[in-house]
């Protein structure tokens, strides 16, 4: 009888240990947040380039709080729209590119590219960008790993000059962290 109880106890303990191993992610915390970047495009020319190093710990309490505990970052969606527009009704982007690189500019990857887009149609009209998976994966990795910095690059060529608009990008981001890691 004693042997059966010990055997039953050992089986239950083994099942508990196996279950604990399978639930190693049970303490994972998933947080979704948004990062917005606004860029003022003002030039007498028809081309414009912009770069900025972004420290996401300064823009997101979530990244700052879980800095070294982050297991995964996913860029779920990227939107863009104009908040200010001072051009003509038929002014268009011939090509517009949004890219990311590390803070030194190395390893640049295209996030999205837009061609032949009427600018006035974007005024106060959030539009989901088609994304290049390699670019959003690169951005996610740079956000995940310390120092959580990346360089955002924006290049524009329009069919008319001057350029006078403000574009806003919104990144919807999901983070998974484990406070015990």
Beta strands, then each sheet from edge to edge (+ up, - down):
strand 1: 28-43
strand 2: 47-55
strand 3: 70-85
strand 4: 92-101
strand 5: 109-118
strand 6: 127-128
strand 7: 149-158
strand 8: 163-178
sheet 1: 1+ 8- 3+ 6-
sheet 2: 2+ 7- 4+ 5-
end
